[in-house]
Amino acid sequence: GACKRASVLQLDATLMASVSQLEAGGTSNDEVEDAFLLKPGTKQKQIACGSALLFVALGCLLFFAHASGLSFLPVGSEDISLWTSPCLGFDECPEYPLPYKNQEWPTAYELSGKFPDGFIWGLGTAAYQIEGGYNMGGRGASIWDTFTGTNTLGMPGASCSYCCKRAPCPINPHMQDGHTGQTGNVACNHYHLFKSDVALMKSAGLKTYRFSVAWPRIIPTGRFADGVNQDGVQFYNKLIDELVEHGIEPVITLYHWDLPQGLLDPPHVNGWYSTDESGKPSGAIQDEFVAYANECFKNFGDRVKLWITFNEAYSFLFLGSGWGKAPSIEPFMDMSVWPYVGAHNVLNAHAAVVDLYRKKYQKTQGGKIGMTNNQDWREPMTTNPADVAAAERSLEFQLGWFADPLYTGDYPPVMKKLFGNRLPSFTEEQKDLLKGSADFFGLNTYGTSFTKFNPNTPGVDSAYAASSTVDGSYVLPRGQSTWLYASGWGFRKLLNWVKRRYGNPDIYVTEAGWSIAANAEQDGIHDLQRVAYYANYTSEMQRAIQEDGVNVRGFFGWSVMDNFEWQMGYQERFGMIFNDFAFGYDPNSPVSNDAHPTGNQIRTRKHSSCWYEAVGKRNAVIRPDDPASTCVTSAIFAGTYVDKQHPSKRWTIEVSKDGSSGSLSSSDQDQLQVSFSYGTMIADFSAVQGQSHVAGYWNKATQSVNWGDGSTWVQTQAT
């Protein structure tokens, strides 16, 4: 009856005017809350009546439009009833997320409290971001080599349809730092410096290290039938052995975005985007991923007890379809289609690998396996149910998209409802394999934003949500990265969201971090903003554990050191250790300049590294200004030492007044010149048949120097 008595055009104008008034701030938060929460009282009843008529009117509008062949519905959905509720897609409006109420967010944090016994403190990296040695040791080309314009000519797997045909190789236009031609060719040179890096980790008190294995270093073309690269297997065996020897627990990610290029050669081989003739996901490379995972379990599983199948599938699929991540190539640039095809294939591959591990290795190796997904918190802009629902959709359409199948066997119901036939369907067999396919919940999270309902624009994720980093006078602080806005309380809310939705699983926060610009060592090491970020986040994590009962088992900061930050090259720095990269010339870069990392890099611990060491040692929240969190100066090195490997050998280290240089000598050896960078010392041992560039790192806990060649000098007397 209401439809017959109203003008559709007038109703549409009324609706848009009302929405515009809300968006423009013409209605206060309290009034919006009163209107949509339907509080008792005459005024509220009148507003409630008007609100109900508004949505009925919208339903009428959509009905007539649909009857005329027009559609304003979510893409893929034919259900007009979706738009007759203020909470699009939900049968019941979601509740406002706690523990903090709207406008009651903290402006300061309680920086105190202990963590449970056995809590894991770690740091992480990824193969392409730190290893370098891109064309060494039998490694094949990856899609990131092609994306950055690396010279891949002659490399295994590099003869694909869009691969480089002649150097200098083309740079993908989505490489935002493409003007410098920076690549992962050398990166942190970890491939050659891994022993030195492990010594640095030990000196920093690190107990757990998360890293990824490069699939093209193990199986160069990605195709198991082409053979396993034993040099690659040997490299990771050496790295793992070095970690274990130094008391550092290894955690392995099987896939951190570096797909072997040989598995992406459209239209012949389409990587994670493979479909059958009907356009449904076909999982064409699933068996290859399972074979690769099997090699890793077989060769490394006796020492690795925590496995992650995929890191941030959202990033390498959704953002990899044209938003800055590899491959970002046609024909896979339609973000309304290909990320969902890829996700379906990735989720089934995850389930298959977990099934393999559980049946063949878990009982004897005693490890755990899961998947890491990423999500920043989305805080409803107001208590308006439409805003609360928009924030919830944003969470479900990113984190729930990949996490729900691991716990329920299927995609989020609201996602299925709004996407309709655009979202692939799992078979019953696939659902059974997916459900319960995670021994823990891996979570990467960095920041927070405020979210409100946007009825006019579905957005690339079809969530009908608009984000902002400002809510009135409440402004979120921003890191160097344009997308990174910090909120410790948002982190706590996200942990609670995971607890509520997935039955309080064991959670490992596998990434969280803060970027700060730094062109020189002095700019980089005094990273108090990063320390404040971690202090606030760990404080809220501690409260989530102790007050909210969230089962967080471990926390991994990102990252060990400054490294290749994907499409941003080396501009953005997330590391707790400053890396000078020794910038110079790289003949395999697509651009000829001196903006590329070279071999003899110098690493220096930042304030955040020293603070994080204190956190791990006490297993507690530490204030940024805690005296135990300060880093040493180079003066600490002055003294006499005994070499643990050669106890009869005594060394003396002298430090200049300015702390930048000095010497070391022994009774049977003339002085050797050394240089210092706070807790880092660089020495040239070539005169005594040693290496010409050896780094030594001060170990506060043992009052010793951990050298990059594996030796340790214990200080017997300070001078």
C-alpha positions as CSV (number, residue, x, y, z in Angstrom):
1,G,0.0,0.0,0.0
2,A,2.8,2.4,0.8
3,C,4.3,1.8,-2.6
4,K,1.0,2.7,-4.3
5,R,0.6,5.9,-2.3
6,A,4.1,7.4,-2.9
7,S,6.1,8.9,-5.6
8,V,9.2,6.9,-6.2
9,L,11.2,9.9,-7.3
10,Q,10.2,11.9,-4.2
11,L,11.1,8.9,-2.0
12,D,14.5,8.7,-3.7
13,A,15.1,12.4,-3.1
14,T,14.1,12.1,0.6
15,L,16.4,9.1,1.0
16,M,19.4,10.8,-0.5
17,A,18.8,14.0,1.5
18,S,18.6,12.0,4.7
19,V,21.8,10.1,3.9
20,S,23.5,13.4,2.9
21,Q,22.5,15.0,6.2
22,L,23.9,12.1,8.2
23,E,27.2,12.1,6.2
24,A,27.5,15.9,6.4
25,G,27.2,15.8,10.2
26,G,23.8,17.6,10.2
27,T,22.6,15.0,12.7
28,S,24.5,14.5,16.0
29,N,25.8,11.1,17.0
30,D,23.3,10.9,19.8
31,E,20.4,11.7,17.4
32,V,21.6,9.0,15.0
33,E,21.9,6.6,17.9
34,D,18.4,7.5,19.1
35,A,17.0,7.1,15.6
36,F,18.5,3.7,14.8
37,L,18.6,2.0,18.3
38,L,14.9,2.8,18.7
39,K,15.1,3.9,22.3
40,P,11.8,4.2,24.2
41,G,9.9,7.5,24.2
42,T,7.6,9.5,21.9
43,K,10.3,11.3,20.0
44,Q,12.2,8.0,19.4
45,K,9.0,6.3,18.2
46,Q,8.4,9.0,15.7
47,I,11.9,8.8,14.4
48,A,11.7,5.0,14.4
49,C,8.5,5.3,12.3
50,G,10.2,7.7,9.9
51,S,13.3,5.5,9.6
52,A,11.2,2.4,8.9
53,L,9.2,4.2,6.2
54,L,12.5,5.3,4.7
55,F,13.7,1.8,4.3
56,V,10.3,0.6,3.0
57,A,10.5,3.4,0.5
58,L,13.9,2.3,-0.6
59,G,12.6,-1.2,-1.0
60,C,9.8,0.1,-3.2
61,L,12.3,2.0,-5.3
62,L,14.4,-1.0,-5.8
63,F,11.4,-3.2,-6.6
64,F,10.3,-0.9,-9.4
65,A,13.8,-0.4,-10.7
66,H,14.3,-4.2,-10.8
67,A,11.0,-4.7,-12.6
68,S,12.2,-2.2,-15.2
69,G,15.5,-4.1,-15.7
70,L,17.6,-1.7,-13.6
71,S,19.6,-2.8,-10.6
72,F,21.1,-1.0,-7.6
73,L,21.8,-4.3,-5.8
74,P,25.1,-5.6,-4.7
75,V,26.9,-7.2,-7.7
76,G,25.9,-10.8,-8.2
77,S,22.9,-10.6,-5.9
78,E,19.3,-10.6,-7.0
79,D,17.7,-10.3,-3.5
80,I,15.8,-7.0,-3.2
81,S,15.1,-7.6,0.5
82,L,18.8,-7.0,1.2
83,W,18.2,-3.3,1.0
84,T,15.1,-3.1,3.2
85,S,17.2,-3.3,6.4
86,P,19.6,-0.7,7.8
87,C,22.2,-3.5,8.2
88,L,22.8,-4.5,4.6
89,G,23.2,-8.3,4.2
90,F,22.5,-9.2,7.9
91,D,19.4,-10.9,9.2
92,E,20.1,-9.2,12.5
93,C,22.1,-6.1,13.0
94,P,25.5,-6.7,14.5
95,E,26.2,-5.3,18.0
96,Y,28.6,-2.5,18.5
97,P,32.0,-4.1,19.1
98,L,33.5,-4.0,22.6
99,P,35.4,-3.7,24.9
100,Y,35.5,0.1,24.2
101,K,32.3,2.0,23.5
102,N,31.9,4.6,20.9
103,Q,33.8,7.9,21.7
104,E,35.3,6.2,24.8
105,W,38.6,5.2,23.2
106,P,41.7,5.6,25.3
107,T,44.1,8.5,24.7
108,A,46.8,6.9,26.9
109,Y,47.6,3.3,27.8
110,E,48.5,1.4,31.0
111,L,52.1,0.4,30.2
112,S,52.3,-2.5,32.7
113,G,51.5,-6.1,33.2
114,K,52.9,-9.6,32.7
115,F,52.3,-12.1,30.0
116,P,51.5,-15.8,30.5
117,D,54.4,-18.2,31.0
118,G,55.6,-19.6,27.7
119,F,54.4,-16.6,25.7
120,I,56.4,-16.4,22.4
121,W,58.2,-13.2,21.4
122,G,59.5,-13.2,17.9
123,L,60.4,-11.2,14.8
124,G,59.8,-11.9,11.1
125,T,61.0,-11.5,7.6
126,A,60.2,-12.8,4.1
127,A,62.5,-14.4,1.6
128,Y,62.1,-12.0,-1.3
129,Q,62.5,-9.0,1.1
130,I,65.8,-10.0,2.6
131,E,67.6,-12.9,0.8
132,G,69.0,-11.5,-2.4
133,G,71.1,-14.0,-4.3
134,Y,68.2,-14.0,-6.8
135,N,70.1,-15.8,-9.6
136,M,72.4,-17.8,-7.4
137,G,72.4,-21.4,-6.1
138,G,70.0,-22.6,-8.7
139,R,67.1,-20.4,-7.8
140,G,64.4,-19.9,-10.4
141,A,62.6,-16.7,-11.3
142,S,59.7,-15.5,-9.2
143,I,56.8,-13.3,-10.2
144,W,58.4,-10.5,-8.0
145,D,61.5,-10.7,-10.1
146,T,59.4,-10.0,-13.2
147,F,57.3,-7.4,-11.4
148,T,60.3,-5.3,-10.4
149,G,62.1,-5.6,-13.8
150,T,64.9,-7.8,-12.7
151,N,67.1,-9.3,-15.4
152,T,65.7,-12.8,-15.5
153,L,67.0,-13.8,-18.9
154,G,68.1,-17.5,-18.8
155,M,66.7,-18.2,-15.3
156,P,64.6,-21.3,-14.8
157,G,60.9,-20.5,-15.3
158,A,61.5,-17.1,-16.9
159,S,60.3,-17.8,-20.4
160,C,56.7,-17.0,-19.8
161,S,54.4,-15.0,-22.2
162,Y,54.9,-11.7,-20.3
163,C,58.4,-12.3,-19.1
164,C,61.4,-10.2,-20.0
165,K,62.7,-10.8,-23.5
166,R,65.6,-8.3,-23.5
167,A,67.5,-6.4,-20.8
168,P,66.9,-3.9,-19.4
169,C,63.7,-5.6,-18.4
170,P,60.4,-3.7,-18.1
171,I,59.1,-2.6,-14.7
172,N,55.5,-3.2,-13.9
173,P,53.7,0.1,-13.7
174,H,52.3,-0.8,-10.3
175,M,55.8,-0.8,-8.9
176,Q,55.4,2.6,-7.1
177,D,59.2,3.0,-6.7
178,G,59.7,2.1,-10.3
179,H,61.6,5.2,-11.1
180,T,64.7,4.0,-9.2
181,G,64.4,0.4,-10.5
182,Q,64.9,-1.1,-7.0
183,T,64.5,-4.9,-6.8
184,G,65.1,-7.8,-4.5
185,N,68.2,-8.8,-6.4
186,V,70.5,-8.2,-3.4
187,A,68.1,-6.9,-0.8
188,C,69.7,-7.4,2.7
189,N,72.1,-9.9,1.2
190,H,70.9,-12.4,3.7
191,Y,71.7,-15.3,1.3
192,H,75.4,-14.5,1.9
193,L,75.2,-13.0,5.4
194,F,72.8,-15.4,7.2
195,K,75.4,-16.4,9.7
196,S,76.1,-12.8,10.6
197,D,72.4,-12.1,10.8
198,V,71.8,-15.0,13.1
199,A,74.7,-13.7,15.3
200,L,72.9,-10.3,15.3
201,M,69.6,-12.0,16.3
202,K,71.3,-13.8,19.2
203,S,73.0,-10.6,20.4
204,A,69.5,-8.9,20.3
205,G,68.1,-11.6,22.6
206,L,65.8,-13.0,19.9
207,K,64.3,-16.4,20.8
208,T,61.9,-17.1,17.9
209,Y,62.4,-16.1,14.2
210,R,59.8,-16.4,11.5
211,F,61.0,-16.5,7.9
212,S,59.7,-17.8,4.6
213,V,61.1,-20.3,2.2
214,A,61.4,-19.2,-1.4
215,W,59.5,-21.7,-3.4
216,P,61.6,-21.0,-6.6
217,R,64.8,-21.7,-4.5
218,I,63.5,-25.2,-3.7
219,I,61.7,-26.0,-7.0
220,P,63.1,-23.5,-9.6
221,T,60.3,-23.8,-12.1
222,G,57.6,-24.6,-9.6
223,R,57.0,-27.9,-11.4
224,F,58.1,-30.8,-9.2
225,A,58.7,-33.0,-12.3
226,D,61.5,-30.5,-13.3
227,G,63.4,-31.4,-10.2
228,V,64.3,-30.2,-6.7
229,N,67.2,-27.8,-6.2
230,Q,69.4,-29.4,-3.6
231,D,71.5,-26.2,-3.3
232,G,68.3,-24.4,-2.1
233,V,67.5,-27.2,0.4
234,Q,71.0,-27.0,1.7
235,F,70.8,-23.2,2.2
236,Y,67.7,-23.5,4.4
237,N,69.2,-26.4,6.3
238,K,72.2,-24.3,7.1
239,L,70.1,-21.4,8.1
240,I,67.9,-23.6,10.4
241,D,70.9,-25.3,11.9
242,E,72.5,-21.9,12.6
243,L,69.3,-20.7,14.3
244,V,69.0,-23.8,16.5
245,E,72.7,-23.7,17.4
246,H,72.2,-20.1,18.7
247,G,69.0,-21.0,20.7
248,I,66.5,-19.4,18.2
249,E,63.3,-21.3,17.3
250,P,62.6,-21.3,13.6
251,V,59.1,-20.6,12.3
252,I,58.5,-21.2,8.6
253,T,56.1,-19.6,6.2
254,L,55.7,-21.7,3.0
255,Y,54.4,-19.0,0.8
256,H,55.1,-15.3,1.2
257,W,54.1,-14.1,-2.3
258,D,57.1,-15.3,-4.4
259,L,55.3,-17.6,-6.8
260,P,57.7,-19.4,-9.2
261,Q,57.4,-17.6,-12.5
262,G,57.1,-20.9,-14.3
263,L,53.6,-21.4,-12.8
264,L,52.3,-18.1,-14.1
265,D,52.5,-18.1,-17.9
266,P,49.1,-17.0,-19.2
267,P,47.1,-18.3,-21.0
268,H,48.9,-21.7,-20.6
269,V,49.4,-21.7,-16.8
270,N,47.5,-19.2,-14.7
271,G,48.9,-19.7,-11.2
272,W,46.4,-19.2,-8.5
273,Y,43.9,-17.7,-11.0
274,S,43.3,-21.0,-12.9
275,T,39.8,-21.9,-14.0
276,D,38.1,-24.6,-15.9
277,E,36.2,-24.2,-19.1
278,S,33.1,-23.0,-17.2
279,G,35.1,-20.3,-15.4
280,K,35.1,-22.0,-12.0
281,P,38.4,-22.2,-10.0
282,S,40.3,-25.3,-11.0
283,G,43.2,-25.5,-8.6
284,A,45.6,-26.2,-11.5
285,I,48.8,-25.6,-9.4
286,Q,47.6,-27.2,-6.1
287,D,49.5,-30.4,-6.6
288,E,52.7,-28.5,-7.2
289,F,52.2,-26.5,-4.0
290,V,51.6,-29.7,-2.1
291,A,54.7,-31.3,-3.6
292,Y,56.8,-28.2,-2.6
293,A,55.3,-28.3,0.9
294,N,56.2,-32.0,1.2
295,E,59.8,-31.2,0.4
296,C,59.9,-28.6,3.2
297,F,58.2,-30.9,5.7
298,K,60.6,-33.7,4.8
299,N,63.8,-31.7,4.9
300,F,63.1,-29.2,7.7
301,G,60.3,-30.6,9.8
302,D,62.5,-32.3,12.4
303,R,63.6,-28.8,13.6
304,V,60.6,-26.7,12.7
305,K,57.5,-26.9,15.0
306,L,55.4,-24.1,13.7
307,W,54.3,-23.9,10.0
308,I,52.3,-21.2,8.1
309,T,51.0,-22.3,4.7
310,F,50.2,-18.8,3.3
311,N,50.9,-15.3,4.4
312,E,48.2,-12.7,3.7
313,A,46.3,-14.3,0.8
314,Y,44.2,-11.1,0.7
315,S,47.4,-9.1,-0.2
316,F,48.8,-11.3,-2.9
317,L,45.4,-11.9,-4.5
318,F,43.2,-8.8,-4.0
319,L,46.1,-6.3,-4.0
320,G,47.8,-8.4,-6.6
321,S,45.0,-7.7,-9.0
322,G,46.1,-4.1,-9.6
323,W,46.7,-2.5,-6.3
324,G,50.4,-2.6,-6.0
325,K,51.4,-6.2,-5.5
326,A,52.6,-8.8,-8.0
327,P,51.6,-10.0,-10.5
328,S,49.1,-7.2,-11.4
329,I,48.9,-8.2,-15.0
330,E,46.1,-8.8,-17.6
331,P,43.9,-10.7,-17.8
332,F,43.7,-10.8,-14.0
333,M,43.0,-7.2,-13.2
334,D,39.3,-7.4,-12.7
335,M,39.1,-7.1,-8.9
336,S,35.5,-8.2,-8.9
337,V,36.4,-11.6,-10.3
338,W,40.0,-12.8,-10.1
339,P,40.8,-12.3,-6.3
340,Y,37.8,-14.6,-5.6
341,V,39.0,-17.2,-8.0
342,G,42.4,-17.1,-6.6
343,A,41.2,-17.2,-3.0
344,H,39.2,-20.4,-3.7
345,N,42.2,-22.1,-5.2
346,V,44.5,-20.9,-2.3
347,L,42.1,-22.1,0.4
348,N,41.8,-25.5,-1.2
349,A,45.6,-25.7,-1.5
350,H,46.0,-24.8,2.2
351,A,43.6,-27.5,3.2
352,A,45.4,-30.1,1.0
353,V,48.8,-29.2,2.6
354,V,47.4,-29.3,6.1
355,D,45.9,-32.7,5.3
356,L,49.3,-33.9,4.1
357,Y,51.1,-32.6,7.2
358,R,48.6,-34.1,9.6
359,K,48.6,-37.5,7.9
360,K,52.3,-37.9,7.1
361,Y,54.4,-35.7,9.5
362,Q,52.6,-34.2,12.5
363,K,52.6,-37.3,14.7
364,T,56.3,-37.8,14.3
365,Q,57.5,-34.2,14.1
366,G,55.2,-32.8,16.7
367,G,54.5,-29.5,15.0
368,K,51.5,-27.2,14.4
369,I,50.3,-25.8,11.1
370,G,48.0,-22.9,10.2
371,M,47.5,-19.9,7.9
372,T,48.2,-16.3,8.5
373,N,45.6,-13.7,7.3
374,N,45.7,-9.9,7.6
375,Q,43.3,-7.4,8.9
376,D,43.4,-3.9,10.3
377,W,40.6,-3.0,12.7
378,R,37.5,-1.2,11.3
379,E,35.8,0.9,14.0
380,P,32.2,2.0,13.4
381,M,32.1,5.7,13.0
382,T,29.0,5.9,15.1
383,T,26.6,3.6,17.0
384,N,24.2,3.9,14.0
385,P,23.5,0.2,13.1
386,A,24.2,1.0,9.5
387,D,27.7,2.0,10.4
388,V,28.2,-0.9,12.7
389,A,27.1,-3.3,9.9
390,A,29.4,-1.6,7.4
391,A,32.4,-2.0,9.7
392,E,31.4,-5.7,10.3
393,R,31.1,-6.3,6.5
394,S,34.6,-4.8,6.0
395,L,36.0,-7.3,8.5
396,E,34.1,-10.3,7.1
397,F,34.9,-9.4,3.5
398,Q,38.6,-9.4,4.2
399,L,39.5,-11.5,7.3
400,G,36.4,-13.6,7.3
401,W,36.7,-14.3,3.6
402,F,39.8,-16.4,4.4
403,A,39.4,-17.4,8.0
404,D,35.7,-18.5,8.0
405,P,36.4,-21.5,5.7
406,L,39.2,-22.7,8.0
407,Y,36.7,-22.8,10.9
408,T,33.3,-23.4,9.3
409,G,34.2,-24.9,5.9
410,D,32.6,-22.0,4.0
411,Y,32.6,-18.3,3.3
412,P,30.8,-15.8,5.6
413,P,27.0,-16.0,5.2
414,V,26.7,-12.2,4.6
415,M,29.4,-12.4,1.9
416,K,27.6,-15.3,0.1
417,K,24.3,-13.3,0.3
418,L,25.7,-10.1,-1.1
419,F,28.0,-11.6,-3.7
420,G,25.6,-14.2,-5.0
421,N,27.0,-16.3,-7.8
422,R,30.1,-14.1,-8.0
423,L,31.5,-16.1,-5.1
424,P,32.6,-19.6,-6.0
425,S,31.1,-22.6,-4.1
426,F,33.0,-25.3,-2.3
427,T,32.1,-28.9,-2.8
428,E,31.1,-30.9,0.3
429,E,34.4,-32.7,0.2
430,Q,36.3,-29.4,0.1
431,K,34.2,-28.1,3.0
432,D,35.1,-31.1,5.1
433,L,38.8,-30.7,4.3
434,L,38.8,-27.0,5.1
435,K,36.8,-27.1,8.3
436,G,39.3,-27.3,11.2
437,S,42.3,-27.0,9.0
438,A,44.2,-24.6,11.3
439,D,45.9,-25.6,14.6
440,F,46.1,-21.8,15.4
441,F,44.9,-18.5,14.1
442,G,47.7,-16.5,12.4
443,L,47.0,-12.8,12.4
444,N,48.8,-9.9,10.8
445,T,47.6,-6.5,11.8
446,Y,49.1,-3.0,11.7
447,G,46.5,-0.2,12.1
448,T,42.9,1.0,12.5
449,S,40.4,3.2,10.6
450,F,36.9,4.5,11.3
451,T,34.2,3.1,9.0
452,K,30.7,4.3,8.0
453,F,28.0,3.1,5.7
454,N,28.3,4.3,2.2
455,P,25.0,3.4,0.4
456,N,26.1,5.1,-2.9
457,T,29.3,3.2,-3.5
458,P,30.0,-0.5,-3.0
459,G,33.7,0.0,-3.1
460,V,36.2,-2.5,-4.5
461,D,35.4,-5.0,-1.8
462,S,31.6,-4.6,-2.2
463,A,31.2,-3.8,1.5
464,Y,29.4,-0.5,1.0
465,A,31.7,1.0,3.6
466,A,33.8,4.2,3.6
467,S,36.9,4.5,5.8
468,S,38.4,7.5,7.6
469,T,41.3,8.0,10.0
470,V,39.6,10.9,11.8
471,D,36.5,10.9,13.9
472,G,35.7,14.4,15.0
473,S,38.7,15.6,17.2
474,Y,40.0,12.0,17.5
475,V,42.9,11.7,15.0
476,L,44.9,8.5,14.6
477,P,48.7,8.9,14.3
478,R,50.2,7.9,10.9
479,G,53.4,6.1,10.1
480,Q,55.6,6.6,7.1
481,S,53.3,4.4,5.1
482,T,50.2,6.2,3.8
483,W,47.9,3.4,4.9
484,L,49.3,2.9,8.4
485,Y,47.4,4.6,11.3
486,A,48.1,3.3,14.8
487,S,45.6,2.3,17.5
488,G,46.4,0.0,20.3
489,W,42.8,-0.1,21.3
490,G,41.8,-1.1,17.8
491,F,44.3,-4.0,18.1
492,R,42.5,-5.1,21.3
493,K,39.1,-4.9,19.6
494,L,40.4,-7.0,16.7
495,L,41.7,-9.7,19.0
496,N,38.3,-9.8,20.7
497,W,36.5,-10.0,17.4
498,V,38.6,-13.1,16.5
499,K,37.8,-14.6,19.9
500,R,34.1,-14.1,19.5
501,R,33.8,-15.3,15.9
502,Y,36.0,-18.3,16.0
503,G,35.5,-19.8,19.4
504,N,38.6,-18.3,21.1
505,P,41.3,-20.1,19.2
506,D,45.0,-20.0,20.0
507,I,46.2,-16.8,18.3
508,Y,49.7,-16.0,17.0
509,V,50.0,-12.3,16.0
510,T,52.5,-13.0,13.2
511,E,53.0,-9.4,12.1
512,A,52.6,-5.9,13.5
513,G,54.9,-3.0,12.9
514,W,55.5,0.7,12.3
515,S,57.3,2.4,9.4
516,I,59.5,5.5,9.9
517,A,61.4,7.3,7.2
518,A,65.2,7.4,7.7
519,N,67.9,8.3,5.1
520,A,70.8,8.0,7.6
521,E,71.7,5.9,10.6
522,Q,71.2,8.8,13.0
523,D,67.7,9.3,11.7
524,G,66.9,5.6,11.9
525,I,68.1,4.3,15.3
526,H,66.3,6.8,17.4
527,D,62.9,5.4,16.6
528,L,60.9,6.4,19.7
529,Q,57.7,6.6,17.7
530,R,58.1,2.9,16.8
531,V,58.8,2.0,20.5
532,A,55.6,3.9,21.5
533,Y,53.6,1.9,18.9
534,Y,54.8,-1.4,20.2
535,A,54.4,-0.3,23.8
536,N,50.8,0.6,23.2
537,Y,50.0,-2.5,21.2
538,T,51.6,-4.9,23.6
539,S,49.8,-3.1,26.5
540,E,46.4,-3.6,24.8
541,M,47.3,-7.2,23.9
542,Q,48.1,-7.9,27.6
543,R,44.8,-6.5,28.6
544,A,43.0,-8.6,25.9
545,I,44.7,-11.7,27.4
546,Q,44.2,-10.9,31.1
547,E,40.9,-9.0,31.1
548,D,39.1,-10.3,28.0
549,G,40.3,-13.9,28.1
550,V,41.7,-13.9,24.5
551,N,44.1,-16.8,23.9
552,V,47.0,-14.9,22.4
553,R,50.0,-17.3,22.5
554,G,52.7,-15.2,20.7
555,F,53.6,-11.9,19.0
556,F,56.0,-11.4,16.1
557,G,57.1,-7.8,15.3
558,W,57.7,-6.8,11.8
559,S,60.5,-6.7,11.0
560,V,64.0,-7.9,12.1
561,M,65.6,-5.3,9.9
562,D,64.9,-2.7,7.2
563,N,64.3,-4.5,3.9
564,F,62.8,-4.4,0.5
565,E,59.3,-3.1,1.1
566,W,57.6,-4.6,-2.0
567,Q,56.3,-2.0,-4.4
568,M,57.8,0.8,-2.3
569,G,61.3,-0.5,-2.8
570,Y,63.7,0.7,0.0
571,Q,61.8,3.9,0.8
572,E,59.8,2.6,3.8
573,R,61.6,1.2,6.9
574,F,59.8,-1.2,9.3
575,G,62.9,-2.9,10.8
576,M,64.0,-2.9,14.4
577,I,67.5,-2.9,13.0
578,F,68.8,-0.1,10.8
579,N,70.3,-1.4,7.5
580,D,72.5,1.0,5.4
581,F,72.0,-1.3,2.4
582,A,75.4,-0.1,1.1
583,F,73.7,1.4,-1.9
584,G,75.5,1.3,-5.2
585,Y,75.4,-0.1,-8.7
586,D,73.5,-3.3,-9.7
587,P,74.1,-4.5,-13.3
588,N,70.9,-6.6,-13.1
589,S,68.6,-3.7,-12.2
590,P,66.3,-2.2,-14.8
591,V,67.6,1.2,-14.1
592,S,71.3,2.2,-14.1
593,N,72.0,4.2,-11.0
594,D,73.5,3.9,-7.5
595,A,70.2,3.3,-5.7
596,H,70.6,-0.5,-5.3
597,P,71.8,-2.6,-2.3
598,T,75.2,-4.1,-2.5
599,G,77.1,-6.7,-0.5
600,N,78.9,-5.3,2.5
601,Q,75.9,-3.9,4.4
602,I,76.1,-2.6,8.0
603,R,73.3,-3.3,10.5
604,T,72.7,-1.3,13.6
605,R,70.2,-1.9,16.3
606,K,67.5,0.7,16.8
607,H,66.1,1.8,20.1
608,S,63.1,-0.5,19.3
609,S,65.3,-3.5,19.1
610,C,66.8,-2.9,22.6
611,W,63.3,-2.2,24.0
612,Y,61.9,-5.4,22.5
613,E,64.8,-7.4,24.0
614,A,63.8,-6.1,27.4
615,V,60.1,-7.0,26.7
616,G,61.1,-10.6,25.8
617,K,63.4,-11.0,28.8
618,R,60.8,-9.8,31.3
619,N,57.8,-11.2,29.5
620,A,56.0,-8.0,30.4
621,V,54.9,-4.7,29.0
622,I,57.8,-2.2,29.2
623,R,57.6,1.6,29.2
624,P,59.5,3.2,26.3
625,D,61.7,5.1,28.8
626,D,62.6,2.0,30.9
627,P,66.4,2.1,31.6
628,A,66.7,-1.5,30.6
629,S,65.5,-0.7,27.1
630,T,68.4,1.6,26.2
631,C,70.9,0.7,23.5
632,V,74.7,0.7,24.2
633,T,77.2,3.1,22.6
634,S,80.4,1.9,21.0
635,A,82.4,2.7,24.2
636,I,81.0,-0.6,25.5
637,F,83.4,-2.6,23.3
638,A,86.6,-1.2,25.0
639,G,88.2,-4.0,27.0
640,T,90.0,-7.3,26.9
641,Y,88.4,-10.5,25.5
642,V,88.8,-14.3,25.3
643,D,87.8,-16.2,22.2
644,K,85.5,-19.0,23.3
645,Q,86.7,-21.2,20.4
646,H,90.3,-20.5,21.2
647,P,90.5,-19.9,25.0
648,S,94.2,-19.3,24.9
649,K,93.7,-16.4,22.5
650,R,93.3,-12.9,24.1
651,W,92.2,-9.8,22.3
652,T,92.1,-6.1,23.2
653,I,89.7,-3.7,21.7
654,E,90.3,0.1,21.8
655,V,87.7,2.7,20.8
656,S,88.4,6.2,19.7
657,K,87.0,9.2,21.6
658,D,84.3,9.9,19.0
659,G,83.3,6.2,19.0
660,S,83.4,5.7,15.3
661,S,86.7,3.8,14.9
662,G,89.3,1.9,16.8
663,S,91.5,-1.2,16.8
664,L,91.8,-4.7,18.0
665,S,95.0,-6.5,18.8
666,S,96.5,-9.6,20.5
667,S,99.8,-10.6,21.9
668,D,100.9,-12.2,18.6
669,Q,99.0,-9.9,16.3
670,D,99.5,-6.3,15.3
671,Q,96.6,-3.9,15.4
672,L,93.7,-4.3,13.0
673,Q,91.5,-1.3,12.2
674,V,87.9,-1.5,13.1
675,S,84.8,0.8,12.8
676,F,81.8,1.1,15.1
677,S,78.2,1.9,14.8
678,Y,76.8,1.9,18.4
679,G,76.5,-1.9,19.2
680,T,78.0,-3.0,15.9
681,M,81.7,-3.4,15.1
682,I,83.1,-4.1,11.6
683,A,86.6,-5.7,11.3
684,D,88.9,-6.7,8.5
685,F,90.5,-10.1,9.4
686,S,92.1,-10.7,6.0
687,A,95.6,-10.0,7.5
688,V,95.1,-13.1,9.6
689,Q,93.6,-15.3,6.9
690,G,90.0,-14.3,7.8
691,Q,87.2,-12.5,6.1
692,S,87.6,-8.9,5.0
693,H,84.3,-7.6,6.3
694,V,83.1,-9.3,9.5
695,A,80.5,-7.8,11.8
696,G,80.5,-8.2,15.5
697,Y,77.5,-7.4,17.7
698,W,77.5,-6.6,21.4
699,N,75.5,-9.0,23.5
700,K,74.2,-7.3,26.6
701,A,73.0,-10.5,28.3
702,T,76.4,-12.3,28.1
703,Q,78.7,-9.3,28.0
704,S,80.3,-10.6,24.8
705,V,80.7,-10.0,21.1
706,N,78.8,-12.3,18.7
707,W,80.8,-12.3,15.4
708,G,79.3,-12.9,12.0
709,D,81.7,-15.8,11.4
710,G,80.2,-17.8,14.3
711,S,82.8,-17.0,16.9
712,T,82.2,-15.4,20.3
713,W,84.5,-13.2,22.3
714,V,83.7,-12.9,26.0
715,Q,84.7,-9.6,27.7
716,T,86.9,-10.3,30.7
717,Q,87.7,-6.7,31.6
718,A,86.1,-3.4,30.5
719,T,88.4,-0.4,30.0
